Amino acid sequence: MISIASTVSPVPLLLLASLGLAQNCEVVAWGLNSNGQCSVPPPNEHFIAVEGGGSHTLGLKEDGNIVAWGDNDCGQCDVPEPNNGFIAVACGGSHSLGLKEDGSIVAWGAGMPGQSGFPHYGQCVVPEPNSGFVAVAAGNVNSLGLKEDGSIVAWGNNSFGQCDVPSPNTGFVAISAGAAHGLGLKENGSIVPWGNNNYGQCLVPAPNEEFVAIAGGTYHSLGLKEDGSIEAWGDIWYGQCFVPSPNSGFVGIAGGAFHSLGLKEDGSIVAWGYNNHGQCDVPSPNSEFFLVAGGANHSLGLREISTGVEDVGMLGSFIRIQSVAPNPFSMSTTVVFQSPGLSTLTLQVYDTAGRLVRSQPLGNSPAGQHTITWDGRDSLGAGLASGVYLVRLSSEEFQASTRVVLVR
């Protein structure tokens, strides 16, 4: 029932494939599997994003099509045709959202036009104009879309004010949703909450600054700080707000119904809170994860498929991008990456047409973790327009890429 849009950002997938930058990743799923939400359909490969809903899961493939599995009582797994050109996904309680590369949103499942009664609240009726979107998120029975101008559009059930985005509705760079509350991350690093506050899930702890990512659970909220620590607030009944020590080195977050997830810079996942279905028992080996997501009572991770090359001494001999935050961004975004030790490394940024708009030599890159910040400017120092960009780190031997959204 929860969608986390803060750690996955869209990029034209044909560009990604044409540049040869997509990694072959599999979905790892654990926790409640009563409706098959953890049974990833074969072939489990070439995924670039994954999201969990109430009892269903969406996976986005590198070719732009969506794979859906789990509960389908409201048609939330029946992806509309044409199933292509998608660049981001989100899951609600019983509905699904897909963001197209043209900036439009496709919605299906509960809340389609003409449906009424629970759980149908118009959460699949995207307001006009259905264009200019750069990110999506879903609550239990409502939906959110982030526009390229930094404003948020919300629709569906509004019984707790979860569709009433506070003014000024500008300057947002990321969105997330809990069961009946919304979260927006501002370009200045502050979080704006709204909607249901029965458990304090909208009371952001002070100081409300230096946040780079957000995530919503059913009645709790999570914020990732610039220093790699996690703030959690709201319902504490199952310990979902008690971040395990050491609270450091996190690069990604996600919220389930009553549990929380954090992705560490070393590629491991930390999970805490309600564990009645094993949703906090991360499968072994707990390593090499690139993304984390939470469903109501199941958990998900995206991990590169092993090529089985340990015996030739190549394991770990590649560039690995560990995180990008904030993303979407307005002023600048920071890429954290792991280097095997390279003599030369270059930062390259491509626009949606495949044009190289920024190239910056980074010099030597000793083995270990490094950071590089991109300020949203081209090679001449001019500010680039809002949109989706692909950031690539490359050397003569290796390359790695990630997707970012610039919101002016």
C-alpha positions, -999 to 999 in steps of 0.1 A, spaced: 0 0 0 30 22 1 50 36 -28 84 52 -26 93 74 -54 123 92 -39 149 67 -48 139 58 -83 138 85 -110 129 82 -147 152 81 -177 144 73 -214 150 36 -214 159 34 -251 187 58 -244 199 37 -215 200 6 -236 215 23 -266 244 35 -245 250 0 -231 247 13 -195 219 -9 -181 230 -35 -155 212 -68 -155 194 -67 -122 171 -92 -105 143 -86 -80 148 -101 -45 115 -104 -26 107 -116 10 79 -114 36 42 -122 31 35 -141 -1 -2 -149 4 -11 -135 -30 21 -143 -48 35 -108 -43 70 -123 -36 69 -148 -65 87 -129 -92 77 -142 -127 105 -156 -148 127 -145 -163 139 -125 -133 163 -103 -151 168 -68 -166 148 -50 -140 157 -13 -133 130 -5 -107 106 -23 -83 77 -12 -61 55 -29 -36 18 -23 -29 -8 -37 -6 -5 -73 -19 10 -68 -53 43 -58 -69 54 -39 -100 88 -44 -117 100 -21 -145 122 -37 -171 150 -19 -190 130 -21 -223 103 1 -207 76 -26 -200 61 -33 -166 58 -68 -151 31 -71 -124 24 -99 -100 5 -107 -68 -31 -98 -58 -52 -88 -88 -87 -85 -73 -91 -50 -87 -71 -54 -119 -40 -38 -104 -18 -63 -122 -34 -59 -156 -10 -34 -172 -28 -15 -200 -16 -17 -235 7 -6 -250 30 -19 -222 61 1 -233 77 34 -228 74 34 -190 102 50 -170 88 48 -134 62 29 -114 43 32 -81 19 9 -61 -11 18 -40 -32 -5 -19 -51 -19 -49 -40 3 -78 -9 9 -99 7 39 -116 32 40 -145 50 71 -157 56 73 -194 86 88 -211 64 115 -226 56 127 -190 21 112 -189 8 89 -162 -11 56 -168 -32 43 -139 -51 10 -135 -67 -11 -108 -90 3 -81 -105 37 -87 -109 36 -125 -136 59 -141 -171 48 -133 -162 27 -102 -176 36 -68 -175 22 -33 -145 10 -14 -118 8 -26 -127 30 -55 -121 67 -50 -109 80 -84 -73 73 -76 -68 61 -112 -84 92 -128 -54 113 -135 -63 151 -136 -58 170 -168 -35 180 -182 -19 146 -180 16 158 -190 48 172 -176 51 146 -148 86 135 -136 77 112 -107 48 93 -92 38 79 -58 8 62 -44 -10 60 -11 -35 34 -1 -64 50 -21 -49 82 -35 -22 91 -60 5 118 -64 24 131 -93 54 155 -93 54 180 -122 85 193 -139 78 228 -126 82 215 -90 45 213 -81 26 183 -68 -8 170 -82 -28 148 -59 -61 129 -65 -83 101 -51 -96 97 -16 -92 129 5 -109 120 37 -77 129 57 -67 158 35 -41 136 18 -48 154 -15 -45 189 -1 -9 198 -9 0 228 13 9 262 -2 31 272 -17 29 242 -40 63 249 -56 99 239 -53 94 202 -47 120 177 -59 106 144 -46 74 129 -34 62 99 -13 30 87 3 18 68 33 -16 52 37 -33 85 40 -6 112 42 17 127 18 54 139 19 71 164 -3 108 171 -3 117 207 -10 148 219 -30 161 234 3 162 200 20 131 204 41 101 181 42 65 192 38 39 167 52 1 167 49 -29 145 55 -35 120 84 -15 129 115 -32 106 140 1 91 149 23 121 144 34 110 110 33 146 98 54 160 126 88 162 111 115 163 138 136 194 141 158 205 125 137 201 93 167 205 70 194 186 51 171 159 39 178 142 6 152 114 4 117 106 19 95 76 24 61 69 39 48 39 58 12 34 68 13 56 98 50 66 99 75 86 79 112 84 71 137 110 60 173 104 49 198 131 59 228 143 39 251 127 65 237 92 58 215 90 89 177 83 90 151 102 109 118 83 116 86 96 132 50 86 137 36 53 148 61 34 170 40 5 181 61 -21 162 94 -3 165 93 9 129 107 43 139 136 29 160 165 29 135 190 2 144 225 14 154 247 24 138 224 50 122 249 60 95 260 51 60 225 49 46 219 59 9 182 48 5 150 43 24 116 27 21 85 22 42 62 -8 45 29 -9 64 46 -12 99 82 -18 90 111 2 76 140 -4 53 173 13 48 199 7 21 235 10 32 264 24 11 280 -11 12 250 -25 -7 234 -42 23 198 -37 35 188 -31 71 151 -38 81 133 -32 113 98 -30 128 69 -55 124 82 -89 113 53 -113 116 58 -124 80 96 -122 78 95 -89 60 125 -78 80 145 -110 74 167 -99 44 177 -130 24 213 -140 23 236 -129 8 227 -94 20 250 -76 -4 252 -59 -38 217 -43 -35 211 -11 -56 176 -3 -45 151 -10 -17 113 -9 -17 85 -18 7 51 -33 3 25 -36 30 39 -68 45 67 -77 20 100 -62 11 119 -58 -21 154 -52 -33 171 -48 -67 204 -66 -71 228 -71 -100 228 -106 -112 261 -124 -106 280 -133 -137 300 -160 -118 333 -145 -126 349 -148 -92 372 -175 -104 389 -152 -129 396 -125 -103 371 -99 -116 346 -97 -87 344 -61 -75 366 -48 -104 340 -23 -116 326 11 -109 295 8 -87 271 38 -82 257 34 -47 233 64 -45 222 97 -60 206 123 -37 186 143 -38 168 129 -69 149 147 -83 170 178 -76 169 215 -82 203 229 -73 227 200 -72 229 162 -67 256 141 -53 266 107 -67 283 83 -43 303 55 -60 327 28 -54 359 26 -75 382 -4 -80 411 19 -85 413 37 -118 439 60 -134 414 82 -152 377 87 -147 352 110 -165 318 124 -156 294 125 -185 258 137 -186 234 130 -215 200 145 -222 169 127 -234 180 130 -271 213 112 -263 233 144 -266 264 148 -244 257 180 -224 284 177 -198 319 161 -198 342 166 -168 375 148 -163 378 136 -126 414 124 -127 427 95 -106 402 75 -87 419 53 -60 402 22 -48 373 30 -23 343 52 -20 341 86 -36 315 114 -42 310 137 -71 284 165 -73 267 177 -104 252 212 -104 228 208 -132 249 228 -156 264 219 -190 300 220 -200 299 258 -206 284 265 -172 249 272 -184 220 259 -164 201 231 -181 164 229 -184 141 207 -163 140 171 -174 155 137 -172 193 132 -176 216 102 -175 248 106 -155 277 83 -165 310 76 -148 334 61 -173 370 49 -177 388 30 -204 378 -3 -186 345 3 -169 314 24 -168 283 29 -147 253 51 -150 223 64 -130 192 84 -137 184 119 -124 156 144 -127 163 181 -128 135 203 -116 139 240 -120 
